[in-house]
Amino acid sequence: MKNIFFIIPARNKENLKEKIMELENLKVNYIIVCGEKLNHKNVVYRPPKGKWDAINFGSKFVPRDVNVVVLNDVDTRIHNFEHVLSHLNGEADIVYCKVNVPKISLEKGLKCY
């Protein structure tokens, strides 16, 4: 597998525990740029100035030997990541994946896909 590094922008700590668990389960290296100060080895503080500011700030933490940098929001879940990697065959510079947004039933508060 390629050497992969995730940069995750997070305006605040909402959804942060879930995202950390997800990344730990994937066994990938990552940095979360968060607008709140937290005590975690993979979370760095940056005042919230916008997503691209957080990504640019986070880019200085990317190790030199990384082949693939993944940008992922704190409030989205990663599905079929191995499939995405199969498209990185040396010919692609970027792979963009669609985001599946769940429909929320206001009546019952249920998520439907």
Sequence and secondary structure as in RCSB ss.txt:
>XXXX:A:sequence
MKNIFFIIPARNKENLKEKIMELENLKVNYIIVCGEKLNHKNVVYRPPKGKWDAINFGSKFVPRDVNVVVLNDVD
TRIHNFEHVLSHLNGEADIVYCKVNVPKISLEKGLKCY
>XXXX:A:secstr
   EEEEEEESSSTTHHHHHHHHHHHT EEEEEESS    TTEEE     HHHHHHHHGGGS TT SEEEE  TT
     HHHHHHT SSS S         EE TTT  EE 
